Amino acid sequence: MARFPEAVADITNWMSEGRLTLPEHVEHGIERFPDALIMLFTGGHMGKLLVAP
């Protein structure tokens, strides 16, 4: 716990430098929303789950 602020600063720097990226799973089309919602609860995706129009 004592080093938590240090960890937050390091991770923030890595993200701003592009050294740490988070995966995104994008479903295209609003008609994919029901399937994306199911994936959200069943773990059928990796990283952030997005639905793009």
Secondary structure as GFF3:
##gff-version 3
##sequence-region A 1 53
A	DSSP	alpha_helix	4	17	.	.	.	ID=ss1
A	DSSP	beta_strand	24	28	.	.	.	ID=ss2
A	DSSP	three_ten_helix	30	32	.	.	.	ID=ss3
A	DSSP	alpha_helix	33	42	.	.	.	ID=ss4
A	DSSP	beta_strand	48	52	.	.	.	ID=ss5
###
